[in-house]
Amino acid sequence: MFMKNRGFRAGKLLVLIFLCFSVLLPLFTLFFHIDGEDISKVIHSPQFAPMLINSLITTTLATIFSVSLAFALAWFMNRTNLRYRSIFTVLFTLPMLIPSISHGMGLVLLFGDNGLISNLLHMKFYLYGYNGIILGSILYSFPVAFLMLCDTFQYEDYTTYEAATVLGLSKKQQFLTITLPNVKGPLISVIFSVFTMIFTDYGVPLVVGGKSMTLPVYMYREVIGLLDFSKGAIIGILLLIPAFIAFIIDFKNDNKGNSSTVTRNYVITPNRKRDRIAYIICIATVVFISLPIITFAILSFVKQYPTDMSFSLDNVVQAFDLGVRMYLKNALAIALLTSILGVCLTYFTAFITARSHHSFSNMALHLISMISLAIPGVVLGLSYVLFYKGSLLYGGLSILVLVNITHFFANPYLLAYNSLQQFHSNLEDISATMGISKLRMLKDVYIPCTQATIIEMFSYIFVNCMVTISAVSFLANFRNMPLSLLIPQFDSQSLIEATAFISIVILSVNLVMKLIIYLLKRSLQKEK
Amino acid sequence: MEVLKDAKLIVKDLYKNFDGKDILKHISFAVKEGEFLSVLGPSGCGKTTLLRILIGLEKQDDGEILLDAQDISHLKPSERGMGIIFQNYALFPNMSVLENVEYALKLRADLKQNSRKIALSTLEAIGMLDQIDKRPSQLSGGQQQRVAIARTLALNPKIILLDEPISALDVSMREVMKKELKDIQKKFNSTMIFITHEQEEAFYLSDRIMVMSEGNIEQIDTPRNIYEHPANDYIKDFVIAHLDSKLASLCVCTGKNVYEK
């Protein structure tokens, strides 16, 4: 095809340049920054082996529990006659709306030495160490696994189950021979994503790890505390390994093209016993999730925990005195800018790769766009420090926006890519023969047709920007810091009530955003 | 090549290779003004590639395409003065029937001012005037196809290419659309090149049929001549035998001799 689409080509070039500067060059810098001597120093240091073991054990156990819980909940939401399923689904995803470190804080407030439940029951829980890390990591990661698995269950074809019933297969046999093979691919993806999430998170173990140091906490302390970038980079590369394996497995899975079509939606048979068990587990999970959040709310509005539990706005006033207003403004500015620019960039990139002919440059673009899935936030943050230090961008809001766009690039990109691929390729042929340019098609056809996806992309980036403490942590300073990073800072100063209040503020902002998105989507649906 | 005096389109020695495989093997033919030419062949014979090359969506490796005696090989698809209609209609899903037809008109400097008038009159001619506010998703397959035809006709192309446009419809609708297509062609006196793998469609609609197999033209002639004087065994097997067996089964099940009637 030899159409002239200058604007489109210029856009494509700009995206390629952007991805070079936002992904490839910083990553190369990270690799080149490693000092050979430091590798052996880090590996042979006495803390290294225990650190690695701590990370591996806690991550493995937390992944098993988290994915199992998510699997059960996703199954309950799609295969039982539970009432209020949509409310349950919303509640299960609440933990995604607060930073990982807040989950650690929540556990401390509940089960710590002076925790609400510890005091209430006069019991001592052994929270600090493996218990705390595992519990916090489950809270932090299961909503992601839950959403991914819900998606899988939704797209199961019922006709296979009908055929199995006709052949006389029991429910148990059907589960083993139909359901499990159907979800195997997605389940492997989920396991790896959850493993990576937990393995690279420093928020939870920083607060509840106690003496059990993990790799990301070590990296955080080396970089933030000691400014030792080389050692940080070595750990960063270690953290890249599982993420990279996950990425490759996912990519292979995708290429297999598991595109079963749903000819008939699943029909749920009545079964009271099954539904009762589902109710018990779902309600227990809701309690487990909401306890920390309720605690944050209580702590934010009492005089002095645990001695004086009377209502007071002292903590709120104190938090504002310590700069919450300014950091909230920063957070909102970063989240809004990242969402707007991120949506534009990811959508346009997806438009290029999904709506034009397969070419080497398009495949490269697709791969680079997805690669951010394989770069843990802390590693990306560190590579930005190394690459951008001394540049004009460094130290301002723009570097935080840039790093967040890159960090959260892959998911909205894939959302847009999948949406845009659903249009038949003949639309391009028709527009070419009628003299309609690609950019015009984008503006007049594709964007109006995919508004719901665009809103979803915006919401994903916004919420993640509000809760992230990873990529931004090494790049932020007292001026440009977003609100979420105030939590580790206040935690180190033992300002417990203030951290609780910040978690509540972040949760509220995200809830408001989610509500707006919900209303927007509903009005779109009504229009249709 | 038989050179037609009043040829609208002349294709000379067209050659195309994909991944080492010859898709079109130096084929030549011509189409007259106002003619309905069917390109008939099984899947993989190169007919769709031919269509895409004619309109400029693919580039030939060799050969010439002359429209009104002008070489159009180097022109962009939108500059060739041709329109195309696909099996899946390819309507713009977010636009109403009227907007679908009017959209491309509005982007053309020469048609912009009268775009609404042209769109409405084309839709009227095609019998879709009462549906202009509906979205494509609210229309039946046949109605969507009519809108796709109107959208192409409105731009007043010199030649309309149709890529199996009625194969996606259900059987009863196909019969209706076949008749309508013929009526539209007469009404607008359009030159049409119609791609199909269905022998009956080609025989019903065409002034002439071009039978293709494996990148070659096996025969190009009127339906009657092809039926009465098949050029080779391929035509006998693929075209004549197929039509005869259909006819024979019709005779058996109705008990009538259709030939006599």
Interface residues (C-beta under 8 A of the other chain):
Chain A: M1 F2 M3 K4 F423 H424 N426 L427 D429 I430 A432 T433 M434 G435 I436 R440 D444 V445 P448 C449
Chain B: R52 I55 G56 L57 E58 K59 K76 P77 S78 E79 R80 M82 G83 I84 F86 N88 A90 F92 P93 N94 M95 Y103 A104 L107 R108 L155
